[in-house]
Amino acid sequence: MCARCGIGTDGPRPTWTCSVENGVRQYFCDRCSRENLRAIEGRLDSAWW
Ligand SMILES: [Zn+2]
């Protein structure tokens, strides 16, 4: 599921953004990826959002 909004999915979608935080691979849906593009590109942990 999406690590931010928790939207469910059958599995990681190809269009989802994968972000590795603290060694843990997390996926973010299209909407969250766009909303947090700057944070992801800045390699900030989701805790900063
Ligand atoms: Zn999401």
N, CA, C, O and the ligand as a Tripos MOL2 file, in Angstrom:
@<TRIPOS>MOLECULE
protein
  197   195    50     0     0
PROTEIN
NO_CHARGES

@<TRIPOS>ATOM
      1 N           0.8330   -1.2010    0.0000 N.3       1 MET1
      2 CA          0.0000    0.0000    0.0000 C.3       1 MET1
      3 C           0.8730    1.2590    0.0000 C.2       1 MET1
      4 O           2.0840    1.2100    0.2110 O.2       1 MET1
      5 N           0.2210    2.3500   -0.2390 N.am      2 CYS2
      6 CA          0.9520    3.6160   -0.2160 C.3       2 CYS2
      7 C           1.4270    3.9090    1.2030 C.2       2 CYS2
      8 O           0.6660    3.7850    2.1630 O.2       2 CYS2
      9 N           2.6900    4.2990    1.3230 N.am      3 ALA3
     10 CA          3.2720    4.5130    2.6490 C.3       3 ALA3
     11 C           2.7610    5.8020    3.2910 C.2       3 ALA3
     12 O           2.9430    6.0140    4.4900 O.2       3 ALA3
     13 N           2.1220    6.6610    2.4960 N.am      4 ARG4
     14 CA          1.6840    7.9470    3.0550 C.3       4 ARG4
     15 C           0.1870    7.9660    3.3260 C.2       4 ARG4
     16 O          -0.2420    8.2240    4.4500 O.2       4 ARG4
     17 N          -0.6120    7.6910    2.2880 N.am      5 CYS5
     18 CA         -2.0570    7.7800    2.4790 C.3       5 CYS5
     19 C          -2.6570    6.4180    2.7880 C.2       5 CYS5
     20 O          -3.8060    6.3380    3.2220 O.2       5 CYS5
     21 N          -1.8940    5.3330    2.5720 N.am      6 GLY6
     22 CA         -2.3610    4.0190    2.9470 C.3       6 GLY6
     23 C          -3.3550    3.4060    1.9920 C.2       6 GLY6
     24 O          -4.0090    2.4190    2.3300 O.2       6 GLY6
     25 N          -3.4830    3.9760    0.7900 N.am      7 ILE7
     26 CA         -4.4010    3.4290   -0.1890 C.3       7 ILE7
     27 C          -3.9780    2.0120   -0.5500 C.2       7 ILE7
     28 O          -2.7930    1.7370   -0.7400 O.2       7 ILE7
     29 N          -4.9350    1.1350   -0.6390 N.am      8 GLY8
     30 CA         -4.6320   -0.2630   -0.8920 C.3       8 GLY8
     31 C          -4.3570   -0.5540   -2.3530 C.2       8 GLY8
     32 O          -4.7810    0.1850   -3.2410 O.2       8 GLY8
     33 N          -3.6390   -1.6450   -2.5890 N.am      9 THR9
     34 CA         -3.3500   -2.0780   -3.9470 C.3       9 THR9
     35 C          -2.9830   -3.5500   -3.9320 C.2       9 THR9
     36 O          -2.5460   -4.0870   -2.9140 O.2       9 THR9
     37 N          -3.1660   -4.1930   -5.0740 N.am     10 ASP10
     38 CA         -2.8240   -5.6140   -5.1670 C.3      10 ASP10
     39 C          -1.3230   -5.8170   -5.0640 C.2      10 ASP10
     40 O          -0.8600   -6.8920   -4.6830 O.2      10 ASP10
     41 N          -0.5670   -4.7860   -5.4050 N.am     11 GLY11
     42 CA          0.8860   -4.8670   -5.3710 C.3      11 GLY11
     43 C           1.4640   -3.5540   -5.8500 C.2      11 GLY11
     44 O           0.7380   -2.7080   -6.3720 O.2      11 GLY11
     45 N           2.7330   -3.3770   -5.6820 N.am     12 PRO12
     46 CA          3.3720   -2.1350   -6.1200 C.3      12 PRO12
     47 C           3.1060   -1.8830   -7.5950 C.2      12 PRO12
     48 O           3.4170   -2.7190   -8.4440 O.2      12 PRO12
     49 N           2.5290   -0.7250   -7.8940 N.am     13 ARG13
     50 CA          2.2510   -0.3860   -9.2860 C.3      13 ARG13
     51 C           3.5100    0.1650   -9.9480 C.2      13 ARG13
     52 O           4.3160    0.8390   -9.3070 O.2      13 ARG13
     53 N           3.6690   -0.1320  -11.2430 N.am     14 PRO14
     54 CA          4.8620    0.3560  -11.9550 C.3      14 PRO14
     55 C           4.9860    1.8650  -11.9190 C.2      14 PRO14
     56 O           6.0890    2.4080  -11.9820 O.2      14 PRO14
     57 N           3.8540    2.5410  -11.8190 N.am     15 THR15
     58 CA          3.8960    4.0050  -11.8510 C.3      15 THR15
     59 C           4.1410    4.6000  -10.4760 C.2      15 THR15
     60 O           4.3650    5.8030  -10.3440 O.2      15 THR15
     61 N           4.1000    3.7660   -9.4620 N.am     16 TRP16
     62 CA          4.3230    4.2830   -8.1190 C.3      16 TRP16
     63 C           5.7890    4.6260   -7.9140 C.2      16 TRP16
     64 O           6.6760    4.0740   -8.5650 O.2      16 TRP16
     65 N           6.0160    5.5370   -7.0100 N.am     17 THR17
     66 CA          7.3770    5.9340   -6.6980 C.3      17 THR17
     67 C           7.9220    5.1020   -5.5420 C.2      17 THR17
     68 O           7.2850    4.9620   -4.4980 O.2      17 THR17
     69 N           9.1090    4.5590   -5.7550 N.am     18 CYS18
     70 CA          9.7500    3.7760   -4.6960 C.3      18 CYS18
     71 C          10.7970    4.6370   -4.0180 C.2      18 CYS18
     72 O          11.6880    5.1820   -4.6690 O.2      18 CYS18
     73 N          10.6830    4.7530   -2.7230 N.am     19 SER19
     74 CA         11.6390    5.5310   -1.9600 C.3      19 SER19
     75 C          12.2260    4.6740   -0.8490 C.2      19 SER19
     76 O          11.4910    4.0760   -0.0630 O.2      19 SER19
     77 N          13.5380    4.6170   -0.7860 N.am     20 VAL20
     78 CA         14.1940    3.8330    0.2570 C.3      20 VAL20
     79 C          14.5310    4.7510    1.4190 C.2      20 VAL20
     80 O          15.3360    5.6740    1.2940 O.2      20 VAL20
     81 N          13.9010    4.4790    2.5470 N.am     21 GLU21
     82 CA         14.1380    5.2940    3.7240 C.3      21 GLU21
     83 C          14.6220    4.4100    4.8590 C.2      21 GLU21
     84 O          13.9450    3.4630    5.2580 O.2      21 GLU21
     85 N          15.7980    4.7290    5.3710 N.am     22 ASN22
     86 CA         16.3660    3.9370    6.4620 C.3      22 ASN22
     87 C          16.4560    2.4620    6.1010 C.2      22 ASN22
     88 O          16.2670    1.5900    6.9490 O.2      22 ASN22
     89 N          16.7470    2.1950    4.8370 N.am     23 GLY23
     90 CA         16.9020    0.8190    4.4080 C.3      23 GLY23
     91 C          15.5930    0.1130    4.1440 C.2      23 GLY23
     92 O          15.5910   -1.0610    3.7740 O.2      23 GLY23
     93 N          14.4750    0.8000    4.3240 N.am     24 VAL24
     94 CA         13.1690    0.1920    4.0930 C.3      24 VAL24
     95 C          12.5760    0.7490    2.7990 C.2      24 VAL24
     96 O          12.4830    1.9630    2.6200 O.2      24 VAL24
     97 N          12.1750   -0.1540    1.9010 N.am     25 ARG25
     98 CA         11.6060    0.2760    0.6350 C.3      25 ARG25
     99 C          10.1340    0.6210    0.8110 C.2      25 ARG25
    100 O           9.3350   -0.2090    1.2430 O.2      25 ARG25
    101 N           9.7930    1.8440    0.4740 N.am     26 GLN26
    102 CA          8.4120    2.2790    0.6100 C.3      26 GLN26
    103 C           7.8980    2.7570   -0.7320 C.2      26 GLN26
    104 O           8.6480    3.2840   -1.5530 O.2      26 GLN26
    105 N           6.5820    2.5610   -0.9450 N.am     27 TYR27
    106 CA          5.9710    2.9650   -2.2030 C.3      27 TYR27
    107 C           4.9500    4.0690   -1.9520 C.2      27 TYR27
    108 O           4.2460    4.0860   -0.9420 O.2      27 TYR27
    109 N           4.8990    4.9910   -2.9130 N.am     28 PHE28
    110 CA          3.9400    6.0840   -2.8150 C.3      28 PHE28
    111 C           3.1160    6.1400   -4.0930 C.2      28 PHE28
    112 O           3.6480    6.0160   -5.1960 O.2      28 PHE28
    113 N           1.8110    6.3280   -3.9280 N.am     29 CYS29
    114 CA          0.9180    6.3380   -5.0840 C.3      29 CYS29
    115 C           1.1730    7.5880   -5.9350 C.2      29 CYS29
    116 O           1.9250    8.4840   -5.5500 O.2      29 CYS29
    117 N           0.5310    7.6160   -7.0880 N.am     30 ASP30
    118 CA          0.7630    8.7080   -8.0240 C.3      30 ASP30
    119 C           0.4810   10.0660   -7.3880 C.2      30 ASP30
    120 O           1.2560   11.0090   -7.5520 O.2      30 ASP30
    121 N          -0.6360   10.1610   -6.6600 N.am     31 ARG31
    122 CA         -1.0000   11.4470   -6.0620 C.3      31 ARG31
    123 C           0.0230   11.8740   -5.0230 C.2      31 ARG31
    124 O           0.4870   13.0140   -5.0370 O.2      31 ARG31
    125 N           0.3720   10.9770   -4.1350 N.am     32 CYS32
    126 CA          1.3260   11.3250   -3.0880 C.3      32 CYS32
    127 C           2.6980   11.6130   -3.6840 C.2      32 CYS32
    128 O           3.4260   12.4760   -3.1930 O.2      32 CYS32
    129 N           3.0440   10.8970   -4.7320 N.am     33 SER33
    130 CA          4.3460   11.1120   -5.3530 C.3      33 SER33
    131 C           4.4480   12.5290   -5.8810 C.2      33 SER33
    132 O           5.4720   13.1950   -5.7220 O.2      33 SER33
    133 N           3.3610   12.9880   -6.5180 N.am     34 ARG34
    134 CA          3.3900   14.3400   -7.0670 C.3      34 ARG34
    135 C           3.4020   15.3710   -5.9510 C.2      34 ARG34
    136 O           4.1300   16.3610   -6.0180 O.2      34 ARG34
    137 N           2.5930   15.1360   -4.9280 N.am     35 GLU35
    138 CA          2.4990   16.1110   -3.8380 C.3      35 GLU35
    139 C           3.8090   16.2220   -3.0690 C.2      35 GLU35
    140 O           4.1310   17.2700   -2.5100 O.2      35 GLU35
    141 N           4.5490   15.1360   -3.0520 N.am     36 ASN36
    142 CA          5.7640   15.1160   -2.2440 C.3      36 ASN36
    143 C           7.0110   14.9340   -3.0930 C.2      36 ASN36
    144 O           8.0390   14.4390   -2.6300 O.2      36 ASN36
    145 N           6.8930   15.3480   -4.3460 N.am     37 LEU37
    146 CA          8.0140   15.1520   -5.2530 C.3      37 LEU37
    147 C           9.2730   15.8450   -4.7450 C.2      37 LEU37
    148 O          10.3710   15.2920   -4.8040 O.2      37 LEU37
    149 N           9.0960   17.0510   -4.2520 N.am     38 ARG38
    150 CA         10.2620   17.7820   -3.7480 C.3      38 ARG38
    151 C          10.9000   17.0610   -2.5750 C.2      38 ARG38
    152 O          12.1230   16.9480   -2.4970 O.2      38 ARG38
    153 N          10.0790   16.5800   -1.6740 N.am     39 ALA39
    154 CA         10.6070   15.8990   -0.4920 C.3      39 ALA39
    155 C          11.3240   14.6150   -0.8880 C.2      39 ALA39
    156 O          12.3790   14.2850   -0.3460 O.2      39 ALA39
    157 N          10.7350   13.8960   -1.8420 N.am     40 ILE40
    158 CA         11.3490   12.6450   -2.2710 C.3      40 ILE40
    159 C          12.6770   12.9190   -2.9640 C.2      40 ILE40
    160 O          13.6780   12.2460   -2.7210 O.2      40 ILE40
    161 N          12.6580   13.9180   -3.8290 N.am     41 GLU41
    162 CA         13.8990   14.2280   -4.5360 C.3      41 GLU41
    163 C          14.9600   14.7160   -3.5630 C.2      41 GLU41
    164 O          16.1540   14.5180   -3.7850 O.2      41 GLU41
    165 N          14.5210   15.3550   -2.4830 N.am     42 GLY42
    166 CA         15.4550   15.8370   -1.4850 C.3      42 GLY42
    167 C          15.8980   14.7450   -0.5420 C.2      42 GLY42
    168 O          16.6750   14.9840    0.3820 O.2      42 GLY42
    169 N          15.3970   13.5360   -0.7780 N.am     43 ARG43
    170 CA         15.7570   12.3770    0.0410 C.3      43 ARG43
    171 C          15.4330   12.6090    1.5100 C.2      43 ARG43
    172 O          16.1800   12.1970    2.3980 O.2      43 ARG43
    173 N          14.3170   13.2700    1.7490 N.am     44 LEU44
    174 CA         13.8980   13.4710    3.1290 C.3      44 LEU44
    175 C          13.0340   12.3050    3.5630 C.2      44 LEU44
    176 O          12.2500   11.7770    2.7740 O.2      44 LEU44
    177 N          13.1730   11.9110    4.7970 N.am     45 ASP45
    178 CA         12.3180   10.8580    5.3150 C.3      45 ASP45
    179 C          10.8770   11.3350    5.3750 C.2      45 ASP45
    180 O          10.6160   12.5280    5.5290 O.2      45 ASP45
    181 N           9.9540   10.4110    5.2530 N.am     46 SER46
    182 CA          8.5390   10.7660    5.2630 C.3      46 SER46
    183 C           8.1430   11.4270    6.5820 C.2      46 SER46
    184 O           7.1330   12.1270    6.6490 O.2      46 SER46
    185 N           8.9260   11.2080    7.6130 N.am     47 ALA47
    186 CA          8.6100   11.7980    8.9040 C.3      47 ALA47
    187 C           8.6960   13.3150    8.8440 C.2      47 ALA47
    188 O           8.1410   14.0060    9.6990 O.2      47 ALA47
    189 N           9.3830   13.8330    7.8440 N.am     48 TRP48
    190 CA          9.5400   15.2780    7.7130 C.3      48 TRP48
    191 C           8.3040   15.9150    7.0820 C.2      48 TRP48
    192 O           8.1270   17.1290    7.1780 O.2      48 TRP48
    193 N           7.4550   15.1280    6.4450 N.am     49 TRP49
    194 CA          6.3280   15.7070    5.7130 C.3      49 TRP49
    195 C           5.2970   16.2730    6.6590 C.2      49 TRP49
    196 O           4.2770   16.8010    6.2170 O.2      49 TRP49
    197 ZN         -0.7650    7.8340   -1.4450 Zn       50 ZN50
@<TRIPOS>BOND
     1     1     2 1
     2     2     3 1
     3     3     4 2
     4     3     5 am
     5     5     6 1
     6     6     7 1
     7     7     8 2
     8     7     9 am
     9     9    10 1
    10    10    11 1
    11    11    12 2
    12    11    13 am
    13    13    14 1
    14    14    15 1
    15    15    16 2
    16    15    17 am
    17    17    18 1
    18    18    19 1
    19    19    20 2
    20    19    21 am
    21    21    22 1
    22    22    23 1
    23    23    24 2
    24    23    25 am
    25    25    26 1
    26    26    27 1
    27    27    28 2
    28    27    29 am
    29    29    30 1
    30    30    31 1
    31    31    32 2
    32    31    33 am
    33    33    34 1
    34    34    35 1
    35    35    36 2
    36    35    37 am
    37    37    38 1
    38    38    39 1
    39    39    40 2
    40    39    41 am
    41    41    42 1
    42    42    43 1
    43    43    44 2
    44    43    45 am
    45    45    46 1
    46    46    47 1
    47    47    48 2
    48    47    49 am
    49    49    50 1
    50    50    51 1
    51    51    52 2
    52    51    53 am
    53    53    54 1
    54    54    55 1
    55    55    56 2
    56    55    57 am
    57    57    58 1
    58    58    59 1
    59    59    60 2
    60    59    61 am
    61    61    62 1
    62    62    63 1
    63    63    64 2
    64    63    65 am
    65    65    66 1
    66    66    67 1
    67    67    68 2
    68    67    69 am
    69    69    70 1
    70    70    71 1
    71    71    72 2
    72    71    73 am
    73    73    74 1
    74    74    75 1
    75    75    76 2
    76    75    77 am
    77    77    78 1
    78    78    79 1
    79    79    80 2
    80    79    81 am
    81    81    82 1
    82    82    83 1
    83    83    84 2
    84    83    85 am
    85    85    86 1
    86    86    87 1
    87    87    88 2
    88    87    89 am
    89    89    90 1
    90    90    91 1
    91    91    92 2
    92    91    93 am
    93    93    94 1
    94    94    95 1
    95    95    96 2
    96    95    97 am
    97    97    98 1
    98    98    99 1
    99    99   100 2
   100    99   101 am
   101   101   102 1
   102   102   103 1
   103   103   104 2
   104   103   105 am
   105   105   106 1
   106   106   107 1
   107   107   108 2
   108   107   109 am
   109   109   110 1
   110   110   111 1
   111   111   112 2
   112   111   113 am
   113   113   114 1
   114   114   115 1
   115   115   116 2
   116   115   117 am
   117   117   118 1
   118   118   119 1
   119   119   120 2
   120   119   121 am
   121   121   122 1
   122   122   123 1
   123   123   124 2
   124   123   125 am
   125   125   126 1
   126   126   127 1
   127   127   128 2
   128   127   129 am
   129   129   130 1
   130   130   131 1
   131   131   132 2
   132   131   133 am
   133   133   134 1
   134   134   135 1
   135   135   136 2
   136   135   137 am
   137   137   138 1
   138   138   139 1
   139   139   140 2
   140   139   141 am
   141   141   142 1
   142   142   143 1
   143   143   144 2
   144   143   145 am
   145   145   146 1
   146   146   147 1
   147   147   148 2
   148   147   149 am
   149   149   150 1
   150   150   151 1
   151   151   152 2
   152   151   153 am
   153   153   154 1
   154   154   155 1
   155   155   156 2
   156   155   157 am
   157   157   158 1
   158   158   159 1
   159   159   160 2
   160   159   161 am
   161   161   162 1
   162   162   163 1
   163   163   164 2
   164   163   165 am
   165   165   166 1
   166   166   167 1
   167   167   168 2
   168   167   169 am
   169   169   170 1
   170   170   171 1
   171   171   172 2
   172   171   173 am
   173   173   174 1
   174   174   175 1
   175   175   176 2
   176   175   177 am
   177   177   178 1
   178   178   179 1
   179   179   180 2
   180   179   181 am
   181   181   182 1
   182   182   183 1
   183   183   184 2
   184   183   185 am
   185   185   186 1
   186   186   187 1
   187   187   188 2
   188   187   189 am
   189   189   190 1
   190   190   191 1
   191   191   192 2
   192   191   193 am
   193   193   194 1
   194   194   195 1
   195   195   196 2
@<TRIPOS>SUBSTRUCTURE
     1 MET1         2 RESIDUE 1 A MET
     2 CYS2         6 RESIDUE 1 A CYS
     3 ALA3        10 RESIDUE 1 A ALA
     4 ARG4        14 RESIDUE 1 A ARG
     5 CYS5        18 RESIDUE 1 A CYS
     6 GLY6        22 RESIDUE 1 A GLY
     7 ILE7        26 RESIDUE 1 A ILE
     8 GLY8        30 RESIDUE 1 A GLY
     9 THR9        34 RESIDUE 1 A THR
    10 ASP10       38 RESIDUE 1 A ASP
    11 GLY11       42 RESIDUE 1 A GLY
    12 PRO12       46 RESIDUE 1 A PRO
    13 ARG13       50 RESIDUE 1 A ARG
    14 PRO14       54 RESIDUE 1 A PRO
    15 THR15       58 RESIDUE 1 A THR
    16 TRP16       62 RESIDUE 1 A TRP
    17 THR17       66 RESIDUE 1 A THR
    18 CYS18       70 RESIDUE 1 A CYS
    19 SER19       74 RESIDUE 1 A SER
    20 VAL20       78 RESIDUE 1 A VAL
    21 GLU21       82 RESIDUE 1 A GLU
    22 ASN22       86 RESIDUE 1 A ASN
    23 GLY23       90 RESIDUE 1 A GLY
    24 VAL24       94 RESIDUE 1 A VAL
    25 ARG25       98 RESIDUE 1 A ARG
    26 GLN26      102 RESIDUE 1 A GLN
    27 TYR27      106 RESIDUE 1 A TYR
    28 PHE28      110 RESIDUE 1 A PHE
    29 CYS29      114 RESIDUE 1 A CYS
    30 ASP30      118 RESIDUE 1 A ASP
    31 ARG31      122 RESIDUE 1 A ARG
    32 CYS32      126 RESIDUE 1 A CYS
    33 SER33      130 RESIDUE 1 A SER
    34 ARG34      134 RESIDUE 1 A ARG
    35 GLU35      138 RESIDUE 1 A GLU
    36 ASN36      142 RESIDUE 1 A ASN
    37 LEU37      146 RESIDUE 1 A LEU
    38 ARG38      150 RESIDUE 1 A ARG
    39 ALA39      154 RESIDUE 1 A ALA
    40 ILE40      158 RESIDUE 1 A ILE
    41 GLU41      162 RESIDUE 1 A GLU
    42 GLY42      166 RESIDUE 1 A GLY
    43 ARG43      170 RESIDUE 1 A ARG
    44 LEU44      174 RESIDUE 1 A LEU
    45 ASP45      178 RESIDUE 1 A ASP
    46 SER46      182 RESIDUE 1 A SER
    47 ALA47      186 RESIDUE 1 A ALA
    48 TRP48      190 RESIDUE 1 A TRP
    49 TRP49      194 RESIDUE 1 A TRP
    50 ZN50       197 GROUP 0 **** ****
